[in-house]
Amino acid sequence: EITTVMGDDEQPPGTIQVLDNTFIMKPRPSERFKQGEIKAIMDEVMESKLKSRKYEHDECVDLSKDISTEIKEKVKALGCKRHKLVVQVTIGEVHGQDVRLSSRCLWDVDTDNYASASFQNADLYCVSIVFGCYYE
């Protein structure tokens, strides 16, 4: 049994709503993590925000936050209602070097997933990863 305090327009503020467990252990087909669509969102956001940018360290700190927030909001709009979303964005300067990013996760391979995308122009590179972990 979950007790929450609701403060939206549907109920008066301070009203307590008691919800029963749903016992939904796996996402419905329409609620699954849509890896292809999420990658397309990430590509679009990075392209629009970074296309003509030059690397400026101070600006890139805020820019990475803006990109991750925009990606997260657009992914939420896809309908992954019961997924905890974690968005990681890394921006760096291009100096002719190679960069390799990796991550490790402990999760349920049937319900959890991730999507990654990268962008590079003459002055900077950006790698973004969205992790989706299903809430049971």
Salt bridges, closest charged atoms under 4 A:
GLU31 OE2 - ARG28 NH1 3.57
ASP43 OD2 - LYS39 NZ 3.10
GLU44 OE2 - LYS74 NZ 3.07
GLU59 OE1 - ARG53 NH1 3.35
GLU70 OE1 - LYS49 NZ 3.33
GLU70 OE2 - LYS74 NZ 3.36
GLU93 OE1 - HIS95 NE2 3.35
ASP110 OD2 - LYS26 NZ 3.55
ASP123 OD2 - LYS54 NZ 3.39
